[in-house]
Amino acid sequence: MDEKFEPCTLVEHENNFSLVKSITGVFKEKAEIFEQMGFCGNGYDWNEIVKELIRTKAPEISSEIHYDSEAMMFCVYSDNLAALKVVAQLIRLVINDENLLIKAIENTTPRLSPTSCT
């Protein structure tokens, strides 16, 4: 695994790249925080967390990132590899800072999945 993109995996396609991460490991470990706040912590919720982090910490890449998550998988794609590296850095930041994750959840609450999705 390329460490620059952890905890996600970088996948190279013919015309672009994607970052993927199943809702296991560190994402599953953070599910309790989502659940305590009334949400699932699924791939769709991680989309919203990443959108919020980009909005607040890296707005210059917002037009470069496209979302294609599913319930059990987070996925973003772009033809800009550097932008995907920033996304991975933002994910690591929020995984390592529970308060930042809570703040991001609070800021995205209207767009998150209710816990009844399980």
N, CA, C and O atoms as a Tinker XYZ file with bonds, in Angstrom:
   472  protein
     1  N      0.849000   -1.187000    0.000000    73     2
     2  CA     0.000000    0.000000    0.000000    64     1     3
     3  C      0.887000    1.240000    0.000000    63     2     4     5
     4  O      1.873000    1.306000    0.734000    81     3
     5  N      0.542000    2.191000   -0.802000    73     3     6
     6  CA     1.279000    3.447000   -0.865000    64     5     7
     7  C      0.922000    4.270000    0.370000    63     6     8     9
     8  O     -0.230000    4.673000    0.534000    81     7
     9  N      1.889000    4.517000    1.230000    73     7    10
    10  CA     1.644000    5.206000    2.500000    64     9    11
    11  C      1.042000    6.591000    2.331000    63    10    12    13
    12  O      0.340000    7.068000    3.223000    81    11
    13  N      1.303000    7.249000    1.203000    73    11    14
    14  CA     0.760000    8.590000    0.987000    64    13    15
    15  C     -0.763000    8.584000    0.932000    63    14    16    17
    16  O     -1.392000    9.627000    1.113000    81    15
    17  N     -1.361000    7.420000    0.684000    73    15    18
    18  CA    -2.808000    7.340000    0.504000    64    17    19
    19  C     -3.501000    6.554000    1.618000    63    18    20    21
    20  O     -4.719000    6.377000    1.576000    81    19
    21  N     -2.757000    6.085000    2.598000    73    19    22
    22  CA    -3.369000    5.362000    3.716000    64    21    23
    23  C     -4.329000    6.267000    4.468000    63    22    24    25
    24  O     -4.050000    7.462000    4.567000    81    23
    25  N     -5.419000    5.788000    4.994000    73    23    26
    26  CA    -5.794000    4.390000    5.120000    64    25    27
    27  C     -6.496000    3.828000    3.881000    63    26    28    29
    28  O     -6.936000    2.678000    3.871000    81    27
    29  N     -6.591000    4.645000    2.854000    73    27    30
    30  CA    -7.252000    4.218000    1.625000    64    29    31
    31  C     -6.260000    3.497000    0.719000    63    30    32    33
    32  O     -5.053000    3.495000    0.959000    81    31
    33  N     -6.798000    2.897000   -0.311000    73    31    34
    34  CA    -5.992000    2.268000   -1.342000    64    33    35
    35  C     -6.149000    3.080000   -2.619000    63    34    36    37
    36  O     -7.264000    3.420000   -3.014000    81    35
    37  N     -5.043000    3.384000   -3.254000    73    35    38
    38  CA    -5.065000    4.091000   -4.530000    64    37    39
    39  C     -5.227000    3.072000   -5.646000    63    38    40    41
    40  O     -4.506000    2.077000   -5.706000    81    39
    41  N     -6.185000    3.335000   -6.530000    73    39    42
    42  CA    -6.409000    2.481000   -7.694000    64    41    43
    43  C     -6.203000    3.332000   -8.936000    63    42    44    45
    44  O     -6.813000    4.392000   -9.082000    81    43
    45  N     -5.341000    2.864000   -9.829000    73    43    46
    46  CA    -5.081000    3.592000  -11.061000    64    45    47
    47  C     -5.965000    3.030000  -12.167000    63    46    48    49
    48  O     -5.989000    1.823000  -12.406000    81    47
    49  N     -6.693000    3.926000  -12.839000    73    47    50
    50  CA    -7.547000    3.561000  -13.954000    64    49    51
    51  C     -6.959000    4.148000  -15.231000    63    50    52    53
    52  O     -5.948000    4.848000  -15.182000    81    51
    53  N     -7.568000    3.877000  -16.348000    73    51    54
    54  CA    -7.046000    4.356000  -17.621000    64    53    55
    55  C     -6.984000    5.882000  -17.681000    63    54    56    57
    56  O     -5.998000    6.448000  -18.153000    81    55
    57  N     -8.042000    6.550000  -17.199000    73    55    58
    58  CA    -8.132000    8.011000  -17.329000    64    57    59
    59  C     -8.117000    8.769000  -16.014000    63    58    60    61
    60  O     -8.131000   10.000000  -16.013000    81    59
    61  N     -8.089000    8.055000  -14.892000    73    59    62
    62  CA    -8.089000    8.738000  -13.605000    64    61    63
    63  C     -7.612000    7.786000  -12.516000    63    62    64    65
    64  O     -7.139000    6.683000  -12.789000    81    63
    65  N     -7.750000    8.242000  -11.279000    73    63    66
    66  CA    -7.363000    7.466000  -10.110000    64    65    67
    67  C     -8.523000    7.477000   -9.130000    63    66    68    69
    68  O     -9.361000    8.379000   -9.158000    81    67
    69  N     -8.569000    6.478000   -8.267000    73    67    70
    70  CA    -9.566000    6.506000   -7.208000    64    69    71
    71  C     -8.922000    6.104000   -5.889000    63    70    72    73
    72  O     -7.934000    5.370000   -5.849000    81    71
    73  N     -9.510000    6.605000   -4.823000    73    71    74
    74  CA    -9.169000    6.191000   -3.471000    64    73    75
    75  C    -10.347000    5.407000   -2.952000    63    74    76    77
    76  O    -11.480000    5.886000   -2.993000    81    75
    77  N    -10.099000    4.207000   -2.465000    73    75    78
    78  CA   -11.172000    3.379000   -1.946000    64    77    79
    79  C    -10.811000    2.879000   -0.551000    63    78    80    81
    80  O     -9.638000    2.692000   -0.226000    81    79
    81  N    -11.826000    2.669000    0.252000    73    79    82
    82  CA   -11.652000    2.114000    1.590000    64    81    83
    83  C    -12.957000    1.477000    2.004000    63    82    84    85
    84  O    -13.997000    2.133000    2.064000    81    83
    85  N    -12.887000    0.175000    2.293000    73    83    86
    86  CA   -14.092000   -0.482000    2.806000    64    85    87
    87  C    -14.343000    0.021000    4.223000    63    86    88    89
    88  O    -13.434000    0.512000    4.893000    81    87
    89  N    -15.572000   -0.109000    4.662000    73    87    90
    90  CA   -15.946000    0.377000    5.997000    64    89    91
    91  C    -15.547000   -0.698000    7.008000    63    90    92    93
    92  O    -16.386000   -1.341000    7.641000    81    91
    93  N    -14.246000   -0.860000    7.129000    73    91    94
    94  CA   -13.619000   -1.793000    8.068000    64    93    95
    95  C    -12.438000   -1.066000    8.691000    63    94    96    97
    96  O    -12.196000    0.104000    8.391000    81    95
    97  N    -11.712000   -1.743000    9.544000    73    95    98
    98  CA   -10.506000   -1.162000   10.128000    64    97    99
    99  C    -10.774000    0.158000   10.811000    63    98   100   101
   100  O    -11.677000    0.263000   11.641000    81    99
   101  N     -9.985000    1.175000   10.464000    73    99   102
   102  CA   -10.102000    2.474000   11.147000    64   101   103
   103  C    -11.465000    3.121000   10.925000    63   102   104   105
   104  O    -11.951000    3.828000   11.807000    81   103
   105  N    -12.089000    2.902000    9.780000    73   103   106
   106  CA   -13.428000    3.462000    9.558000    64   105   107
   107  C    -14.433000    2.787000   10.488000    63   106   108   109
   108  O    -15.292000    3.456000   11.062000    81   107
   109  N    -14.330000    1.487000   10.637000    73   107   110
   110  CA   -15.238000    0.753000   11.527000    64   109   111
   111  C    -15.007000    1.177000   12.975000    63   110   112   113
   112  O    -15.954000    1.285000   13.755000    81   111
   113  N    -13.739000    1.417000   13.333000    73   111   114
   114  CA   -13.421000    1.861000   14.690000    64   113   115
   115  C    -14.086000    3.196000   15.015000    63   114   116   117
   116  O    -14.430000    3.446000   16.170000    81   115
   117  N    -14.268000    4.040000   14.030000    73   115   118
   118  CA   -14.881000    5.351000   14.245000    64   117   119
   119  C    -16.408000    5.303000   14.183000    63   118   120   121
   120  O    -17.072000    6.301000   14.465000    81   119
   121  N    -16.965000    4.150000   13.818000    73   119   122
   122  CA   -18.419000    4.024000   13.692000    64   121   123
   123  C    -19.131000    4.357000   14.996000    63   122   124   125
   124  O    -20.229000    4.912000   14.979000    81   123
   125  N    -18.521000    4.025000   16.116000    73   123   126
   126  CA   -19.153000    4.296000   17.414000    64   125   127
   127  C    -19.406000    5.788000   17.602000    63   126   128   129
   128  O    -20.429000    6.177000   18.166000    81   127
   129  N    -18.490000    6.616000   17.138000    73   127   130
   130  CA   -18.666000    8.069000   17.256000    64   129   131
   131  C    -19.874000    8.504000   16.432000    63   130   132   133
   132  O    -20.708000    9.276000   16.906000    81   131
   133  N    -19.965000    8.006000   15.197000    73   131   134
   134  CA   -21.129000    8.317000   14.362000    64   133   135
   135  C    -22.410000    7.849000   15.047000    63   134   136   137
   136  O    -23.386000    8.594000   15.127000    81   135
   137  N    -22.400000    6.613000   15.539000    73   135   138
   138  CA   -23.600000    6.023000   16.144000    64   137   139
   139  C    -24.034000    6.797000   17.384000    63   138   140   141
   140  O    -25.231000    6.993000   17.597000    81   139
   141  N    -23.084000    7.240000   18.204000    73   139   142
   142  CA   -23.418000    8.028000   19.397000    64   141   143
   143  C    -24.109000    9.337000   19.023000    63   142   144   145
   144  O    -24.859000    9.911000   19.812000    81   143
   145  N    -23.836000    9.797000   17.788000    73   143   146
   146  CA   -24.434000   11.046000   17.325000    64   145   147
   147  C    -25.652000   10.792000   16.441000    63   146   148   149
   148  O    -26.225000   11.726000   15.880000    81   147
   149  N    -26.054000    9.494000   16.318000    73   147   150
   150  CA   -27.274000    9.144000   15.604000    64   149   151
   151  C    -27.099000    8.818000   14.134000    63   150   152   153
   152  O    -28.068000    8.877000   13.378000    81   151
   153  N    -25.891000    8.476000   13.707000    73   151   154
   154  CA   -25.634000    8.205000   12.293000    64   153   155
   155  C    -24.928000    6.870000   12.100000    63   154   156   157
   156  O    -24.537000    6.217000   13.068000    81   155
   157  N    -24.770000    6.476000   10.856000    73   155   158
   158  CA   -24.234000    5.152000   10.527000    64   157   159
   159  C    -22.717000    5.082000   10.469000    63   158   160   161
   160  O    -22.126000    4.126000   10.972000    81   159
   161  N    -22.086000    6.060000    9.876000    73   159   162
   162  CA   -20.653000    5.966000    9.630000    64   161   163
   163  C    -20.350000    5.119000    8.407000    63   162   164   165
   164  O    -19.282000    4.514000    8.307000    81   163
   165  N    -21.298000    5.081000    7.478000    73   163   166
   166  CA   -21.120000    4.288000    6.250000    64   165   167
   167  C    -20.358000    5.092000    5.191000    63   166   168   169
   168  O    -19.900000    6.203000    5.457000    81   167
   169  N    -20.231000    4.527000    4.002000    73   167   170
   170  CA   -19.506000    5.204000    2.922000    64   169   171
   171  C    -20.098000    6.544000    2.559000    63   170   172   173
   172  O    -19.368000    7.491000    2.265000    81   171
   173  N    -21.427000    6.632000    2.577000    73   171   174
   174  CA   -22.082000    7.898000    2.257000    64   173   175
   175  C    -21.760000    8.965000    3.314000    63   174   176   177
   176  O    -21.548000   10.132000    2.985000    81   175
   177  N    -21.727000    8.548000    4.581000    73   175   178
   178  CA   -21.382000    9.486000    5.647000    64   177   179
   179  C    -19.934000    9.959000    5.517000    63   178   180   181
   180  O    -19.639000   11.133000    5.737000    81   179
   181  N    -19.036000    9.044000    5.160000    73   179   182
   182  CA   -17.645000    9.445000    4.967000    64   181   183
   183  C    -17.513000   10.411000    3.788000    63   182   184   185
   184  O    -16.661000   11.299000    3.811000    81   183
   185  N    -18.344000   10.247000    2.763000    73   183   186
   186  CA   -18.370000   11.249000    1.681000    64   185   187
   187  C    -18.583000   12.632000    2.258000    63   186   188   189
   188  O    -17.849000   13.569000    1.944000    81   187
   189  N    -19.602000   12.755000    3.114000    73   187   190
   190  CA   -19.964000   14.057000    3.673000    64   189   191
   191  C    -18.871000   14.598000    4.585000    63   190   192   193
   192  O    -18.624000   15.803000    4.605000    81   191
   193  N    -18.215000   13.721000    5.340000    73   191   194
   194  CA   -17.110000   14.153000    6.186000    64   193   195
   195  C    -15.982000   14.709000    5.323000    63   194   196   197
   196  O    -15.428000   15.767000    5.622000    81   195
   197  N    -15.645000   13.990000    4.252000    73   195   198
   198  CA   -14.574000   14.451000    3.365000    64   197   199
   199  C    -14.965000   15.760000    2.691000    63   198   200   201
   200  O    -14.129000   16.655000    2.566000    81   199
   201  N    -16.210000   15.893000    2.255000    73   199   202
   202  CA   -16.657000   17.158000    1.662000    64   201   203
   203  C    -16.492000   18.313000    2.651000    63   202   204   205
   204  O    -16.049000   19.400000    2.279000    81   203
   205  N    -16.850000   18.069000    3.901000    73   203   206
   206  CA   -16.715000   19.105000    4.930000    64   205   207
   207  C    -15.248000   19.451000    5.163000    63   206   208   209
   208  O    -14.901000   20.627000    5.280000    81   207
   209  N    -14.392000   18.449000    5.231000    73   207   210
   210  CA   -12.969000   18.698000    5.437000    64   209   211
   211  C    -12.372000   19.472000    4.267000    63   210   212   213
   212  O    -11.562000   20.377000    4.463000    81   211
   213  N    -12.770000   19.118000    3.065000    73   211   214
   214  CA   -12.290000   19.858000    1.892000    64   213   215
   215  C    -12.796000   21.292000    1.944000    63   214   216   217
   216  O    -12.048000   22.232000    1.674000    81   215
   217  N    -14.077000   21.458000    2.294000    73   215   218
   218  CA   -14.652000   22.811000    2.359000    64   217   219
   219  C    -13.886000   23.687000    3.339000    63   218   220   221
   220  O    -13.647000   24.864000    3.066000    81   219
   221  N    -13.501000   23.122000    4.479000    73   219   222
   222  CA   -12.880000   23.927000    5.526000    64   221   223
   223  C    -11.358000   23.957000    5.483000    63   222   224   225
   224  O    -10.750000   24.906000    5.977000    81   223
   225  N    -10.735000   22.941000    4.903000    73   223   226
   226  CA    -9.278000   22.844000    4.982000    64   225   227
   227  C     -8.556000   22.829000    3.632000    63   226   228   229
   228  O     -7.355000   23.094000    3.571000    81   227
   229  N     -9.276000   22.522000    2.558000    73   227   230
   230  CA    -8.616000   22.445000    1.242000    64   229   231
   231  C     -9.598000   22.790000    0.128000    63   230   232   233
   232  O     -9.772000   21.997000   -0.797000    81   231
   233  N    -10.244000   23.952000    0.196000    73   231   234
   234  CA   -11.278000   24.282000   -0.793000    64   233   235
   235  C    -10.753000   24.326000   -2.233000    63   234   236   237
   236  O    -11.529000   24.196000   -3.180000    81   235
   237  N     -9.473000   24.504000   -2.393000    73   235   238
   238  CA    -8.900000   24.582000   -3.738000    64   237   239
   239  C     -9.011000   23.269000   -4.510000    63   238   240   241
   240  O     -8.867000   23.270000   -5.733000    81   239
   241  N     -9.264000   22.140000   -3.824000    73   239   242
   242  CA    -9.388000   20.865000   -4.537000    64   241   243
   243  C    -10.834000   20.423000   -4.723000    63   242   244   245
   244  O    -11.083000   19.362000   -5.297000    81   243
   245  N    -11.787000   21.213000   -4.250000    73   243   246
   246  CA   -13.191000   20.761000   -4.266000    64   245   247
   247  C    -13.691000   20.385000   -5.656000    63   246   248   249
   248  O    -14.446000   19.422000   -5.794000    81   247
   249  N    -13.298000   21.104000   -6.664000    73   247   250
   250  CA   -13.777000   20.791000   -8.016000    64   249   251
   251  C    -13.030000   19.615000   -8.648000    63   250   252   253
   252  O    -13.424000   19.122000   -9.705000    81   251
   253  N    -11.966000   19.175000   -8.008000    73   251   254
   254  CA   -11.150000   18.077000   -8.533000    64   253   255
   255  C    -11.619000   16.700000   -8.050000    63   254   256   257
   256  O    -11.235000   15.677000   -8.619000    81   255
   257  N    -12.440000   16.676000   -7.010000    73   255   258
   258  CA   -12.810000   15.417000   -6.362000    64   257   259
   259  C    -14.244000   15.044000   -6.717000    63   258   260   261
   260  O    -15.149000   15.877000   -6.676000    81   259
   261  N    -14.430000   13.781000   -7.065000    73   259   262
   262  CA   -15.747000   13.234000   -7.404000    64   261   263
   263  C    -16.009000   12.042000   -6.494000    63   262   264   265
   264  O    -15.088000   11.309000   -6.134000    81   263
   265  N    -17.262000   11.856000   -6.128000    73   263   266
   266  CA   -17.634000   10.879000   -5.105000    64   265   267
   267  C    -18.419000    9.725000   -5.720000    63   266   268   269
   268  O    -19.275000    9.922000   -6.583000    81   267
   269  N    -18.104000    8.509000   -5.251000    73   267   270
   270  CA   -18.783000    7.316000   -5.765000    64   269   271
   271  C    -18.870000    6.245000   -4.681000    63   270   272   273
   272  O    -18.662000    5.063000   -4.954000    81   271
   273  N    -19.176000    6.656000   -3.462000    73   271   274
   274  CA   -19.240000    5.713000   -2.348000    64   273   275
   275  C    -20.514000    4.891000   -2.380000    63   274   276   277
   276  O    -21.482000    5.212000   -3.069000    81   275
   277  N    -20.472000    3.826000   -1.611000    73   275   278
   278  CA   -21.630000    2.961000   -1.374000    64   277   279
   279  C    -21.729000    2.770000    0.132000    63   278   280   281
   280  O    -20.899000    3.281000    0.884000    81   279
   281  N    -22.730000    2.047000    0.564000    73   279   282
   282  CA   -22.934000    1.882000    2.001000    64   281   283
   283  C    -21.703000    1.310000    2.696000    63   282   284   285
   284  O    -21.333000    1.789000    3.768000    81   283
   285  N    -21.070000    0.314000    2.124000    73   283   286
   286  CA   -19.948000   -0.361000    2.779000    64   285   287
   287  C    -18.587000   -0.003000    2.193000    63   286   288   289
   288  O    -17.595000   -0.682000    2.461000    81   287
   289  N    -18.536000    1.076000    1.383000    73   287   290
   290  CA   -17.266000    1.463000    0.782000    64   289   291
   291  C    -17.230000    2.966000    0.534000    63   290   292   293
   292  O    -18.167000    3.546000   -0.015000    81   291
   293  N    -16.141000    3.573000    0.946000    73   291   294
   294  CA   -15.877000    4.972000    0.622000    64   293   295
   295  C    -15.070000    4.987000   -0.665000    63   294   296   297
   296  O    -14.137000    4.199000   -0.823000    81   295
   297  N    -15.425000    5.892000   -1.601000    73   295   298
   298  CA   -14.691000    5.998000   -2.850000    64   297   299
   299  C    -14.771000    7.421000   -3.378000    63   298   300   301
   300  O    -15.851000    8.002000   -3.490000    81   299
   301  N    -13.605000    7.969000   -3.701000    73   299   302
   302  CA   -13.522000    9.236000   -4.422000    64   301   303
   303  C    -12.601000    9.011000   -5.606000    63   302   304   305
   304  O    -11.729000    8.142000   -5.578000    81   303
   305  N    -12.807000    9.808000   -6.649000    73   303   306
   306  CA   -11.925000    9.678000   -7.805000    64   305   307
   307  C    -11.608000   11.045000   -8.385000    63   306   308   309
   308  O    -12.320000   12.024000   -8.166000    81   307
   309  N    -10.501000   11.076000   -9.142000    73   307   310
   310  CA   -10.036000   12.321000   -9.728000    64   309   311
   311  C     -8.963000   11.999000  -10.760000    63   310   312   313
   312  O     -8.354000   10.930000  -10.724000    81   311
   313  N     -8.742000   12.920000  -11.667000    73   311   314
   314  CA    -7.589000   12.783000  -12.551000    64   313   315
   315  C     -6.386000   13.524000  -11.966000    63   314   316   317
   316  O     -5.308000   13.538000  -12.561000    81   315
   317  N     -6.579000   14.139000  -10.797000    73   315   318
   318  CA    -5.524000   14.885000  -10.113000    64   317   319
   319  C     -5.029000   14.067000   -8.919000    63   318   320   321
   320  O     -5.657000   14.036000   -7.861000    81   319
   321  N     -3.902000   13.416000   -9.116000    73   319   322
   322  CA    -3.339000   12.557000   -8.080000    64   321   323
   323  C     -2.989000   13.344000   -6.815000    63   322   324   325
   324  O     -3.167000   12.846000   -5.704000    81   323
   325  N     -2.496000   14.564000   -6.983000    73   323   326
   326  CA    -2.150000   15.395000   -5.826000    64   325   327
   327  C     -3.385000   15.716000   -4.984000    63   326   328   329
   328  O     -3.297000   15.768000   -3.757000    81   327
   329  N     -4.525000   15.931000   -5.625000    73   327   330
   330  CA    -5.768000   16.204000   -4.890000    64   329   331
   331  C     -6.185000   14.986000   -4.069000    63   330   332   333
   332  O     -6.661000   15.128000   -2.943000    81   331
   333  N     -6.009000   13.796000   -4.627000    73   331   334
   334  CA    -6.342000   12.576000   -3.881000    64   333   335
   335  C     -5.396000   12.387000   -2.699000    63   334   336   337
   336  O     -5.800000   11.871000   -1.658000    81   335
   337  N     -4.159000   12.796000   -2.852000    73   335   338
   338  CA    -3.220000   12.733000   -1.735000    64   337   339
   339  C     -3.694000   13.644000   -0.603000    63   338   340   341
   340  O     -3.589000   13.283000    0.569000    81   339
   341  N     -4.213000   14.821000   -0.947000    73   339   342
   342  CA    -4.758000   15.734000    0.062000    64   341   343
   343  C     -5.955000   15.092000    0.764000    63   342   344   345
   344  O     -6.086000   15.194000    1.984000    81   343
   345  N     -6.826000   14.434000    0.000000    73   343   346
   346  CA    -7.979000   13.751000    0.608000    64   345   347
   347  C     -7.491000   12.722000    1.625000    63   346   348   349
   348  O     -8.019000   12.653000    2.734000    81   347
   349  N     -6.500000   11.930000    1.261000    73   347   350
   350  CA    -5.967000   10.924000    2.184000    64   349   351
   351  C     -5.401000   11.583000    3.440000    63   350   352   353
   352  O     -5.590000   11.076000    4.546000    81   351
   353  N     -4.717000   12.698000    3.276000    73   351   354
   354  CA    -4.181000   13.431000    4.429000    64   353   355
   355  C     -5.306000   13.925000    5.333000    63   354   356   357
   356  O     -5.197000   13.853000    6.557000    81   355
   357  N     -6.376000   14.421000    4.740000    73   355   358
   358  CA    -7.520000   14.898000    5.520000    64   357   359
   359  C     -8.184000   13.756000    6.274000    63   358   360   361
   360  O     -8.587000   13.921000    7.426000    81   359
   361  N     -8.299000   12.604000    5.634000    73   359   362
   362  CA    -8.880000   11.438000    6.305000    64   361   363
   363  C     -8.005000   11.029000    7.489000    63   362   364   365
   364  O     -8.518000   10.759000    8.575000    81   363
   365  N     -6.700000   10.984000    7.285000    73   363   366
   366  CA    -5.803000   10.643000    8.402000    64   365   367
   367  C     -5.952000   11.657000    9.535000    63   366   368   369
   368  O     -5.953000   11.287000   10.709000    81   367
   369  N     -6.076000   12.914000    9.185000    73   367   370
   370  CA    -6.225000   13.968000   10.185000    64   369   371
   371  C     -7.464000   13.729000   11.047000    63   370   372   373
   372  O     -7.385000   13.797000   12.274000    81   371
   373  N     -8.590000   13.455000   10.423000    73   371   374
   374  CA    -9.837000   13.275000   11.174000    64   373   375
   375  C     -9.853000   11.939000   11.922000    63   374   376   377
   376  O    -10.480000   11.833000   12.976000    81   375
   377  N     -9.190000   10.946000   11.403000    73   375   378
   378  CA    -9.111000    9.662000   12.107000    64   377   379
   379  C     -8.285000    9.801000   13.383000    63   378   380   381
   380  O     -8.566000    9.148000   14.389000    81   379
   381  N     -7.276000   10.646000   13.335000    73   379   382
   382  CA    -6.390000   10.815000   14.482000    64   381   383
   383  C     -6.841000   11.900000   15.452000    63   382   384   385
   384  O     -6.209000   12.099000   16.489000    81   383
   385  N     -7.917000   12.598000   15.133000    73   383   386
   386  CA    -8.403000   13.685000   15.986000    64   385   387
   387  C     -9.916000   13.528000   16.164000    63   386   388   389
   388  O    -10.709000   13.997000   15.347000    81   387
   389  N    -10.287000   12.863000   17.246000    73   387   390
   390  CA   -11.708000   12.590000   17.501000    64   389   391
   391  C    -12.536000   13.866000   17.570000    63   390   392   393
   392  O    -13.677000   13.885000   17.110000    81   391
   393  N    -11.982000   14.925000   18.135000    73   391   394
   394  CA   -12.721000   16.196000   18.220000    64   393   395
   395  C    -12.994000   16.776000   16.841000    63   394   396   397
   396  O    -14.062000   17.339000   16.602000    81   395
   397  N    -12.029000   16.638000   15.929000    73   395   398
   398  CA   -12.238000   17.118000   14.566000    64   397   399
   399  C    -13.316000   16.294000   13.867000    63   398   400   401
   400  O    -14.128000   16.837000   13.119000    81   399
   401  N    -13.323000   14.986000   14.109000    73   399   402
   402  CA   -14.374000   14.139000   13.533000    64   401   403
   403  C    -15.742000   14.550000   14.070000    63   402   404   405
   404  O    -16.698000   14.670000   13.303000    81   403
   405  N    -15.839000   14.762000   15.357000    73   403   406
   406  CA   -17.117000   15.177000   15.952000    64   405   407
   407  C    -17.572000   16.503000   15.359000    63   406   408   409
   408  O    -18.745000   16.664000   15.023000    81   407
   409  N    -16.656000   17.445000   15.230000    73   407   410
   410  CA   -17.004000   18.746000   14.642000    64   409   411
   411  C    -17.477000   18.583000   13.196000    63   410   412   413
   412  O    -18.448000   19.216000   12.781000    81   411
   413  N    -16.789000   17.734000   12.433000    73   411   414
   414  CA   -17.196000   17.497000   11.041000    64   413   415
   415  C    -18.573000   16.854000   10.984000    63   414   416   417
   416  O    -19.386000   17.208000   10.131000    81   415
   417  N    -18.845000   15.912000   11.883000    73   415   418
   418  CA   -20.178000   15.287000   11.927000    64   417   419
   419  C    -21.229000   16.335000   12.251000    63   418   420   421
   420  O    -22.281000   16.382000   11.613000    81   419
   421  N    -20.953000   17.169000   13.231000    73   419   422
   422  CA   -21.903000   18.230000   13.596000    64   421   423
   423  C    -22.176000   19.161000   12.419000    63   422   424   425
   424  O    -23.312000   19.588000   12.212000    81   423
   425  N    -21.149000   19.471000   11.659000    73   423   426
   426  CA   -21.302000   20.395000   10.530000    64   425   427
   427  C    -21.979000   19.766000    9.322000    63   426   428   429
   428  O    -22.437000   20.484000    8.434000    81   427
   429  N    -22.051000   18.454000    9.269000    73   427   430
   430  CA   -22.665000   17.767000    8.121000    64   429   431
   431  C    -23.951000   17.048000    8.496000    63   430   432   433
   432  O    -24.523000   16.334000    7.672000    81   431
   433  N    -24.407000   17.226000    9.712000    73   431   434
   434  CA   -25.565000   16.488000   10.229000    64   433   435
   435  C    -26.763000   16.428000    9.267000    63   434   436   437
   436  O    -27.344000   15.352000    9.126000    81   435
   437  N    -27.155000   17.493000    8.616000    73   435   438
   438  CA   -28.341000   17.383000    7.745000    64   437   439
   439  C    -28.152000   16.410000    6.574000    63   438   440   441
   440  O    -29.134000   15.953000    5.989000    81   439
   441  N    -26.909000   16.092000    6.229000    73   439   442
   442  CA   -26.654000   15.240000    5.059000    64   441   443
   443  C    -26.257000   13.815000    5.434000    63   442   444   445
   444  O    -26.062000   12.991000    4.540000    81   443
   445  N    -26.132000   13.500000    6.703000    73   443   446
   446  CA   -25.685000   12.161000    7.115000    64   445   447
   447  C    -26.826000   11.167000    7.155000    63   446   448   449
   448  O    -27.998000   11.542000    7.210000    81   447
   449  N    -26.463000    9.877000    7.126000    73   447   450
   450  CA   -27.452000    8.794000    7.134000    64   449   451
   451  C    -27.896000    8.494000    8.560000    63   450   452   453
   452  O    -27.054000    8.326000    9.442000    81   451
   453  N    -29.196000    8.424000    8.798000    73   451   454
   454  CA   -29.664000    8.066000   10.141000    64   453   455
   455  C    -29.285000    6.623000   10.472000    63   454   456   457
   456  O    -29.098000    5.803000    9.573000    81   455
   457  N    -29.173000    6.315000   11.768000    73   455   458
   458  CA   -28.746000    4.973000   12.163000    64   457   459
   459  C    -29.701000    3.884000   11.697000    63   458   460   461
   460  O    -29.321000    2.713000   11.688000    81   459
   461  N    -30.897000    4.216000   11.320000    73   459   462
   462  CA   -31.834000    3.196000   10.853000    64   461   463
   463  C    -31.395000    2.565000    9.542000    63   462   464   465
   464  O    -32.055000    1.649000    9.051000    81   463
   465  N    -30.302000    3.032000    8.968000    73   463   466
   466  CA   -29.844000    2.487000    7.685000    64   465   467
   467  C    -29.238000    1.101000    7.834000    63   466   468   469
   468  O    -29.028000    0.427000    6.825000    81   467
   469  N    -28.947000    0.643000    9.053000    73   467   470
   470  CA   -28.288000   -0.654000    9.222000    64   469   471
   471  C    -29.234000   -1.811000    9.163000    63   470   472
   472  O    -28.811000   -2.960000    9.290000    81   471
